[in-house]
Amino acid sequence: MGLKGAKVGIIGGSGRMGSWLGGLLEAQGAEVLRSGRSSGLSAREMVRQCRIVVVSVPIAATIPVIQDIGPLVPQDGLLMDLTSIKKPALDAMLRYSHSQVVGLHPLFGPAPESKGLSIVVCPGRGQEGLDWITGIFQKSGIRLVFLEPETHDRMMGIIQGVNHFATLALALCVKDSGFNMRELLDCSTPTFRQILDRIRAMLEQPSSLFGSLLMDNPFAEGSLQTYQQSCESLERIIRGGDRKAFQGLFESLDGFFNKEGETS
Amino acid sequence: MGLKGAKVGIIGGSGRMGSWLGGLLEAQGAEVLRSGRSSGLSAREMVRQCRIVVVSVPIAATIPVIQDIGPLVPQDGLLMDLTSIKKPALDAMLRYSHSQVVGLHPLFGPAPESKGLSIVVCPGRGQEGLDWITGIFQKSGIRLVFLEPETHDRMMGIIQGVNHFATLALALCVKDSGFNMRELLDCSTPTFRQILDRIRAMLEQPSSLFGSLLMDNPFAEGSLQTYQQSCESLERIIRGGDRKAFQGLFESLDGFFNKEGETS
């Protein structure tokens, strides 16, 4: 019995990413059930009716949910998750289920633009499930990025962890600067205004999301150490007034961010 | 003899901000001379022909240029500068000239959009010169932000100094992450892509500009200390896995960046 035509159950199907995936699957002809806060259906009840199950809950809840429903997914079924940290989720899905397993991480925010979407795919177990879900994404024009879970998490330690950390630290520094918002807005440069917009966008999302990206990703701590070292190198150059070293740093960054992109 | 109709000389008039101001003054009917690398006119020769003089050279060159040409500006003339650090420039203009003095800092980049431009005005000496230049800006639809030079520099220690510092430190950390640009681009989230764009935009400008903003602003060092403390507080919370403290931090930031803006 193939997965084509199998019912899909999304745990957290009324959340933002769960809704997005549910809509996409329905548009490709799948029958989708949703459990979640606003539905009357419990996750366990729903999973018993489905051969394909997607876990789309906050990062911190992902492992307990997998532990709970993983054993209920049939061996020829498919278990997937949508969280931003892949190694712990894959490990848990492989451990607590006998089904096929695929880990997914959509590389876009809660309000995806329709063009140029990418999704990270971490194959876990089974070929049919992998072919089914990647086929659906490809039909929807979504670009696939295949990665090992550990490589993914290492990258996200930088792309999400350090990036969010630097923005939050700057936000804290601005708050502690002694100036109020009115004064700061009056004197904003275009790049600072961009930072203020970015800070506001972060603060509109649940703090637990960023807390998880920084605390639950096993590679975030190492990335934060690299960031700390970068801050220290840069500070040393600035404190020493070493303009030649500062210029050298700029040139090496240019080599990485501009030149490397050109040749590859 | 009023300033209206007086010749304006811009030192560094072929540079980006000098060109912008020259064009704006000409559009308002002023006669503008320019000295600079590509003009045959030396700064001293030009200043001798002008009653209004604008210094628009890199920050590190500003004080020496003011020292050189300040004494040549007539007492009823007007000396101005366009640099991003105001206290040292104002101090030098007041010290080396007997003319009227106004410090200016356009709060926009080298390619100003036509709408919503703001400029910081630091009055130095004389009312007529101040009225003349602010009148021209107002006629051009530019919003004026009056500030003490020291207050301006303190704010720019954050708005430019820490902001650029955090971006450069992140750039350095990304470069040292062990991933290449191709891999990073493949896995970029929208906010990370924004950061990459910002880094590339910085690297297109001369490193000396950012070096000066971080090394020549007397208040940048204090701001960098505040940033370091912010990084340390945040790291402590993350290392300790203190999700309650993390949430509290988020809420206090929300109070500052969102709530305060609403009530003012």
Interface residues (C-beta under 8 A of the other chain):
Chain A: L107 F108 G109 S118 V120 V145 L147 H152 R154 M155 M156 I158 I159 Q160 V162 N163 H164 F165 A166 T167 L168 A169 L170 A171 L172 C173 V174 K175 D176 S177 G178 F179 N180 M181 R182 E183 L184 L185 D186 C187 S188 T189 P190 T191 F192 Q194 I195 L196 R198 I199 R200 A201 L203 S207 S208 F210 G211 L214 M215 A220 E221 S223 L224 T226 Y227 Q228 Q229 S230 C231 S233 L234 E235 I238 R239 G241 R243 F246 Q247 L249 F250 E251 S252 L253 D254 F256 F257 N258 E260 G261 S264
Chain B: L107 F108 G109 S118 V120 V145 L147 H152 R154 M155 M156 I158 I159 Q160 V162 N163 H164 F165 A166 T167 L168 A169 L170 A171 L172 C173 V174 K175 D176 S177 G178 F179 N180 M181 R182 E183 L184 L185 D186 C187 S188 T189 P190 T191 F192 Q194 I195 L196 R198 I199 R200 L203 S207 S208 F210 G211 L214 M215 A220 E221 S223 L224 T226 Y227 Q228 Q229 S230 C231 S233 L234 E235 I238 R239 G241 R243 F246 Q247 L249 F250 E251 S252 L253 D254 F256 F257 N258 E260 G261 S264
